[in-house]
Amino acid sequence: MIFYKLYLLLGLLELTLELLEIQVGVFAVKPLLMPILFWAAKGESSMSISLKRLVLWALFFSWVGDVSLLFESAHKIFFVLGLLGFLSAHFMYISCLGKTIDFRQLKSFKGQLGTALMVGLLVLLMTYFELKGNSTYTGFLRIAVPMYSIVLGFLVVLSANQLNSKTPSGILLFSGALLFMLSDMLIALSKFSSSLNFMSDGLRSFFIMLTYILAQLLIVRSLSTKTGPNTHAYLQ
């Protein structure tokens, strides 16, 4: 548990640095978040070896995304690398969940909400950004961002339709996936439109990182919780 506590402490420090716009501090602290959570997940005895391997790869790719986005102002390739890093992380998390989906849950509130959010995000990206997007939303990104959103939306839908979706671990998983979607939506709105210009740069970064830090923690904790039907029984 020490690594989870350290992760939260570093997370609070990161949020403070983002809010105060102390970029030197952000460059020092942000790359440490996923490695700390990596070691927290690595120490989880309740995870099977196969599941743990997928979670650790997801955190590694998330770290690649975090570090890449630190340099996005230097060249747009770093934003693409960040996108690819998080895309790979989502595929790892989807691999953790894909075989435990219960399609009967699609009729539940969470199932319908998750599906509605996925469709809503795609509509936002494919209409709003096409109409209101700035000069950054061009070329490869006009294809890559919607495709990325489909994958992230699929993760939300899967998290809402797990066999154990009504247990504490299922609620943690769904909450984490929703927060991940919210974090990425805030990034997209900040980068490709002027919708959030009423906020300072520090405040936007604060909310992006707040939702992201909580999302990663909730997803990892949900996959290591043994409450209810095992979310990773098929990997035992």
N, C-alpha and C positions, 0 to 999 in steps of 0.2 A: 504493500500500500504506500510505501514511502515515495515511490516514483509518481503515483497519482497525485500525492500531496505536492510534490515538487513541480509537477506539471501545472497544477492550479496556481501555485505561487508564481511561476514563470509567466503563466497566462495573465495574471493580474499585473505583473510588471510590464508585459508586452502591451496590454491595453492602456496602461498609464502612459507609456512612451508614445503610443500611437496618438492618443488624445492630445498630448503636449507637443506632438510633431517633432520629437527628438529622433531624427533619422539615424544617427550614429548608434543610439541605443537599440533601435529597431533592428538594424543590421546585425547587432551582436546577439540579441535575444531570440528573435524569430526563428533562426535556424536550429535552435536548441529544443524547440517545442516537440517536434515529431520524434527526435531521438529519445527524449525522456519518455514519451508515451510508448515508443517502441520497446523500451526496456520494461515498462510496466506490463505491456501485453506479453512480453517474452516470459515474464515471471508468473503468468497465470497458469495454475496447475489444472484448472477445470477445462481448458481447451484441449482438444485433440491435437496431435502433431500436425495433421493436414490442415485443420482450420487455422491453427496458430501461424502456419507458414503463409497462408493467404492474407491474414491480418497484418503480419509483419511486412509483407510485400506492399500492401495497401499504404501502410505508414511510410515506407521507404519512398514510394512514388509521390506521396503527399509532400514529403520533405523536398523532393526534386521540384515539385510545383512551388513550394514556399520560397526556396532559394532563387528559382528562376524569376519569379515575380518581383523579387527585390531589385532586379536589374532591368525591368521592363522599360524604364525611362531611357535607358542607354540605346536599346534597339528593339524593334517590335518582335524580333525572333524570340526574345526571352518570354514574351507573353504567350507565344505559340508553344514554347517548351513547357511553360507552366500549365497550359491547357492540356498538353499531352500527358504531363505528369499526373494531374488530377483525373484525367480520363482513365489512365491505367489504374489508378487507385480505385475508381468506381467499378471497374471491371473486376478487380480483386474482391471488393465487397459483394458485388453481384454473384460472384462465384461461391461466396460463403452462403448465400441465401437461395440461389436458384432452384435447388432440389427440395426445398421445404415450403414452396408456395402452396397455398390452399385456395384454389379459385373460388370456393364457396364464400370466402371472405370478401370477394369483390362486391357483394351485396351489402356489406357492412358499411357503417358510416366512415370508418377509416379507409376502407377500400375505395369508396366513392370519392372521398376527399382527396386521397392520393392521386387517383386518376384525373380528377378535375384540376388539380394543381399542375400535373404534368402537361395536360392539354393547354391550360391557361398560360404556362410559361412558354410553350412553343408558339402560341398565338402572339404573345407579347414580343417574342424575338423576331418572328417572321413578318409582323405587321408594324409594330411600333418602331423598331429599329430601322426597318426599311423606309419608314416615313420620316422619322425624327433622328435617325442615327447621324453621327458626325463623320468626318472624313476618315476616322480610324476604322470604321465599320465597312471595310472594302475588301475586295479580292478574296483570298483564301478564308478569311475570317467570316465572311457571309455564309460560307458553307460549314466551316468548322464549328462555329458557336451553336447553331441550331442542332447539329449532330451531337455535340457534347451535351446539350440540354436534353436530348432524347434519352441518352444513356443515364444521365442523372435522374430524369423523371422516372425511368424504368426502375432505378434503385428505390425511389420513393414508393412506387407501386408495389414492388416486391416486399418492402418493409411493412407495408400496410396489410399484406395478405399472407402473413406467416401462420403456421399452425399454432404458434403460441402468441398470437398477436394481442390477446387479452391479458396476458401475464405482465408482471413488471418489466421483464426483459424485453417483451414485445413492444411495450409502450416506450421504453428507452430507445429501442431501435428506430421506431417510427419517428420519434421526436428528433433523434439525431439526423435522420435522413431529411426531415423537413428543414432543420436548421442549416444543413449543408446546402439545400436548394436556396434558402433565403440568402445565405452568404454569397453564393455565386450570382444570384439575381442582383444583389447590391453591387457586386463587382461589375457586372454587365451594365447596369444603369449608370454607374460612375464613369465607366470608360467610354461607352458608346452613345451616351445622351447627356442632356443637361438637366435631367429630372431632379437630381440630388444636389444641384448647385446652391440650393438654399442652405446646405450644411457646409461647414468648414471641412477642409481636407482631413484634418485630424478626427473630426466627429464621424465622417464617413468610414475612415479606416478603423475607428473604434468599433463601430457596429459590424463591419465586415469580419473583423477578427474575433469579436465576442461570439457571434453566431458560429464561426468556424471552429474555435477552440472548444466550445460546448458540443458541437456536432461530433467532432472526432472522439471526444471523451465518452459521450453517450453511446456511440456505435460500438466502440471497443468494450465498454462495460457491459453492454447488452449481449454481446457475443461470448462473454466470459461468465454470464449469469446462468445458473442451473435451475432457475425457477420455472416451473411448468414444463410442457413438452420441450425436449431438447432441440434448440434451433440448429444444432450441428450434429444431430445423432447420426446422420448418414455418413459422417466422416469419422465416426468412432472405429 
